[in-house]
């Protein structure tokens, strides 16, 4: 029964626009378990702002998203949602989790970014 459920959301596009690393997938799974939301996923988006023009956004998506417009797919066992505008900027990107002595956090490695700011949360194309 679980396999059918996974297949249901696994992919509504021919190609996954971005990937999730093992480290990020592990941390996302932990967060979903802590929030008692095992069926939720990760929404990755781009919005205007930041010092370089655009900034990344990551949030837990507990709904089914917009099945008509969102690209919904699985990467490393994590359900990922990307809206149609953001997918243009995120194609080929990778969501990672970095744990440093000064703290940890999610990062987006984006080959489409021509410029980035020092904090890594803002980019320009």
Helices and strands as residue ranges (DSSP letters): H 2-10, E 18-20, H 22-34, E 41-48, E 54-61, E 71-75, E 78-82, H 86-90, E 93-100, E 103-109, E 115-116, E 122-124
